[in-house]
Amino acid sequence: MEKTLLKKIDTYTKNVIDLQTHMIACPAVSPHQGGKGENQKAVYLLSVLKKMKFDEVSVINIKDKAAEGGFRPNIFAKYYGKNKDKTLWVMAHMDVVPAGDLSLWKSDPFKAVVKGDRIYGRGSEDNQQGLVSGLLAVKAMMDTGIRPPCNYALLFNADEELGSEYGLLSILKDHAHLFGKEDQFLVPDGGRPDGNMVEVAEKNMLWVKLTVCGEQTHASTPKAGANANRAAAYLTVALDEHLYKKFNKKNALFAPESGSTFEPTKREANVPNVNTIPGREVLYLDCRILPCYSNKQVMDEIVKIAKQIEKRFKVKIKIEWLIDDVSKSTDPKKQVVQLTKAAVEAVYKNKPRIMGVGGGTVGAYLRNAGFPAVVYSKLDEKMHQPNEYSSIKNTLGDAKVFALVAMRFK
């Protein structure tokens, strides 16, 4: 049966192009980023699903006054297996990021262009490649009359790019009954060009805004004020040196960046002229923390360093925690992990590695809710870039991976 499914998926090149062409033409940009939301794309996808042989298809609309129609759609489709009490979910998101600077695109970002193995267009790789792969895996089962051991289900969710408030988070909060205790998840929304990363963990995330308040004065009379710029510079260096030294444990699961990271990033503009000492500086810190440490431990150290800088430079420092996310890990022994690893090796003939990443994915919400989740795709990593494209070969390859996992999921 597995060989039959894989051969069938090899015939779906035209399906990949058709699905991508229609979805790229539906600019599912968040209404909070200048778009209308996912409604147009959801209507198209529902028309596709209704032509197939799903046993269940439903939509959960999350209210969002800014969106077209006043809601954000989330689509569920289930194909029954021999055991209906357990489900393998493949979850992908419908929303895409804005096109950005159009002068950097060689073609219309919302009109598909096919060149060889590549399909160009906004959203083609993020996350439509995963969406198409998940859809074609079950299409192969339907076209060959094969039922998997357990249910195979698709969840096409909204609002992933801006935090999932109108997508997965709302579903887990208000509609968790849709998921069974034995359900496990494949999330095709992260990967590498070699296809060898089976992601089961993420570092905790902490974003910090630090506002240094001194006293503005003329640059020729520095003692008349308190230079917030100097204090901010010393604060940045002090945090950099202290946090990396304090939280220095390594974890091979998160290679190649095997340790916690504490990176100064954004810096807001201060005074407009050279001869004024600024009385206010605003800087940001992006912390990615290994699970062996708590975010509170890091917070406490940031507060301690800030107090030292306040005392030394006679300034006040306001600390705001913009993001404080803790992510649980999926046990590598879980069935979905081991089956994904084996399927990837069988399809791509590589040596996949079970590992963690520093970036955040929607898979973290599932893990924190107690569901085993694997993030996997074979991607050329063109997401969010101008001239984004997806690979037809990778799309079909991932569909084979998902089909193999489904056929072995018992």
N, C-alpha and C positions, 0 to 999 in steps of 0.2 A: 504493500500500500504506500509506503514512503517513497519508493522509486516512482510510482505512478503519480504521486503528488508533485514531486520535483520536476518530472518531465512536463507535467501540465503547466506549472509555473513558467517554464521556459518559453511557452507559447504566448505569454501575456505582454510582450513588448508594446503592442498597440494599445492595450489597456492602460499601461503606465502613462503613455503619451496622452491619451484621451482624458484620463482623470486629472493629470497635472494641468493640461491645457485649460480645462474648465475651471479648476480651482484657482489657478493663477489669475484668471479673469475676474475673480471675486475678491476684491481687495479687503480682506478681513482684518483691517487695522482697528485697534481699539478706539472707541469714541473719546477716550481720554488722551488719545494721541492724534486727534484730528480725523479719525475715520468714522465708520458707521457701525462697526462690530461685525459679528460672524453670520448674521442672518442670511445674507445672499448665498454664502458658501454652504450653510446648513440646509437651505432649501434644495440646492443641487445634490448634496450628499444623501439627503433623505430620498430623493428621486432614484438615486443609484441603489440604495439599500432596499427600497420597496420592490425593485425589479429582481432582487436576489431572493434566496430561499431561507431568510432568517426566520426563526421561530418567534422572536420578539423584537420589536423596534419601538422605541419610545424617546420622548424628548422632555428634558427638564429645563424650563425657562427660568432664569434668575433675573429678577427685576433690576434694571439699570436705566434710569430715565434718560441718560445721555445717549443711549444706543438707539438705532433704528428699530422702531416698534416698541421701545421701552423695555427690552429684555435681552439677555444673552443666552443663546441656546446651547445645551449640552445633549449630545445624542448617545443613546445606548442601543446596541444591537447584539442579540444572543443567538448562537447556533447550538442547539442541544447536543450533548454528548450522550454516551451510554449511561453515564452516571451524572444525573442532573443536580447533584448536591454539591458539586465542586466546579469552580470555573477558573479558567485561565483568561485573564483580561489583557488585551493589548490596548494601551492608552496613548493617544496622540492629541495634539491640540490644533484647533482650526485657526486661531488668530495668528497674525504675522506682524512683524515690526514695520514701521513706515519705510518707504523706499529711500528716503534720505536725499542727498544731492543728486538730482537727475542728470547733471552734466557728467557724472562719473559712470553712468550706465551706457552701454553700447546699444541697448535696445529698450523698448518700453518695459518697465519692470512688471507691469500687469498684463503683458501679452507674451505667452510662451513662445520661446524660440528653441527649436531642436537642432542641435549640431552634433552629429555622431551619437555618442553615448550620453551627451549632456542635454539637460532641459533647463534653459535659463528662465528666471523669473523670480520675483519676490515670494518667499515662502516655499519655493520648490524643494529646498533641503530642510528648512526649519518651519514647519514640521511635516510637510506634505509627503516627503519620502517615507517617513515612518507610518504615516496614515495609509498611504497606498500599499505599503508592504503588508501591514496588518489586514487590509481589506482583501488583497489578492491571495493571501494564505488561506483564508476561509472560502474564497471563491473557488480555489482549486478543490477543496473538500466537497463543496456543493456540486461542482461540475463533474466530479468523478463518483458522486454518490457515497462518499466516505463520511462516516460519523466518528469523531474523536472519542477517546475514552471518557473524557469529561467535557463540560461545556466550553465553548470558545466564544469569547465576547469582545466586542469593540466598545470603547468609550472615546468619543471625539469631544473634547472639552473646550471651553472658552477661557479667555483671559489668562492664559499661561504667561504671556510676556510681561504682564504687569502685576503678577503676584497671585493670580487664581482666586481673587475675591469673588468673582462671578462665575467661577468654574469649580475646580476640584475642592477647594476649601468649603464652599457652600454645600457641595454634594456630601462631603464627609460629615458635615455638621447636621444637615437636615434630612439627608436621604441615605444614611449609612446602611439602612435595611436592604438596600439593593445588593450589597456585598455579603457573601457568606464567610464564616469563620475560617474555612479552608481555602478560600480564594487566594490566588497569587497573581502578580502583575508583571508584565513586560512593558517597559516604557522606551520606545524607540526615539529618544530625544537627546542623545549624546553618544559620541563615539569618536573613533579615529580612522584615518585613511587605511591603516593596515587591518582594521577590524578585529584587533586582538584584545580589546578592553571590555570586560564584563563588570560593570560598575555596581557595587553593592553598598557603598558608604560615601558620605560626604563630610567634609569638615564643618564644624559649627561656624556660623557666620555672625560677626559683630561689626556693625558700622557705627562709627562714632563721629559726632560733630563737636569740635572744640572751639569755643569763642573766647579769645583772649581780649580782655578789656583793660586798656591802660589810660593814658591821657595824651591827647593830641597837642602838639606844639610845633613851633618853628624848628627846623633842623639845626639852626645855628645856636639854639638854646636848649639842648637836650635835657638839662637838669630841671627845666621848668615843667617837664611832662614825664610820662612813663611810656617807653617805646614798646608798643604791642608787637611790632615786627620782630624785634630782637628776642623778646620773651617767647614768641611763637617758634622762632628758629631753634632756640635752646630746648623748648618743649618737644619739638619734632625729633631732635637728635637724642634727647634723654629717653623718650619713649622707644625709639628705635633700638638703642643700645640695651635698655633695661628689659623690654619685653622679649626680645630674641634670646637674651641670656637667661631670663627667668623660666621661660617656657620652651626648653630646648630639647625635649624628648623627640625621638624619631619613631616612625611607624612605616614598615616596609610596604604595608597595604596601600599607602598613599604615594608611592614612588611615581615619577621622579622627584616631585616636591614632597619629600617625606616628613617635613616638619611643619609646625605652625608658622603662619606668615602674618606680619603686622606692617602693612604698607601705607605710608602717607600718600594720599592721592589728591583730591581736589583742593584748591586754594582759591578763596574768593578775592575779588579785587578790593584794594584798600583805598589809599588816597590817590588823586589824579595827578599830583605834581611831585617832583623830586625833592623839593625843599620843605616838605612837611613830614614830621614824624607821626605815623599813624597811631590812633588811639584804640583801634579795633582791628583784629585779625581773626579770620574764620578759616579753619583748616579741618580736614577730614582724614579719618584713619579706617582702612579696610582690613579687618582681622579675620583670618581663616584658621580656626583653632582645632587641633586634634581632639578627638573625643575623650582622651584621657584627662583633659582639663575641662573645667566648667567655664562658661562665659563670665560668671560672677568673679571667679579668681582673676581673670584678666581685667575686668572692670575695677576691682579693688586696687590693682597695681596702677592702672591709669589714673585713678583718683589720687593715689599716693604721690605719683610723680608730679601731677598737676599742682598739688599743694606745695611741693618743694619749689616749683617754678614761681608760684604766686608769692611766696615768701622772699625769694631771691630778687625778683624784679619788681615787686610791689604792684602787681597786677591782680585782676580777678579772672578766673577761668570758669566759664560755664560749660558743663559737659552734658551732651544730649545723646541718648542711645537710639539711633535711627532704625537699626535692624538688630534684633537679638534672637537669632534662630538657632535652635539645637536640633541636630539630625541624628536619629537612631540609625543603626546599621542593620542590614539584612544578613542573617547568619549564612555564611557561605555553604553550609550543609543543606540549606533548604532546596527543595526539589526544583524550583524554577531556576535557581542559580546553576545547579549541576547540569540540568537539562540544556540550559542555554549554552553553557561552556562546551558541552559535547556536540550540540548542533552546530555551533560556530566552527568548531574544528572539522566537522564532517563536510560542511558546505565550502568553507574558505581554505581548508587545508593548512591552517596556521596553528599556533600554540596560544590560544586565548588565556588571558590572565585575569583572575578575580582581583579587583582592586577598588580603591576609593579615589575620590577626586577633590580638588579644592573648591571648584565651582558649585553652585547650587542648581538643582533640578527639581522638577515637580515630584519626582520620585520620593523626595524627603517627606512630603506630606503623607504619602501612603505608608512609609515606614513608621513615621511618628504615630499613625493611627493603628499600628500593629499588623500591617499587611506586608508580607515578603514582596520586595520589588527589585527588579533588575533593570538597569538602564543600559540598553544596547542598540547600536546601529553601526553600520560601516559607512562612515561619512568622509567626504573630502574636506569638511570643515569650512564651508563657504557661507554659513549662516550669518545673517545681519550685514553681509558685505554687499557693495555694489556688484552687479553682475553675478549675483547668487545663482548657483545651479545645483541640480541633483544628478546623480548618476543612475541611468537605467539599469545598468548591470548590478550596482549596489542595491537598488530597490528590489530587483528580482531575487538577489542573493539573500537579502534580509527576509523576504517573504518565505523563502525556503527554510531559513532558520526558525521562523515562527511556526511554520507548518510542522517541522520536526519536533519542536517542543510540545506542540499541541497533541501530536500523535503519541507522545511518550508520557504525557501528563496524566497520572492515574491517582 
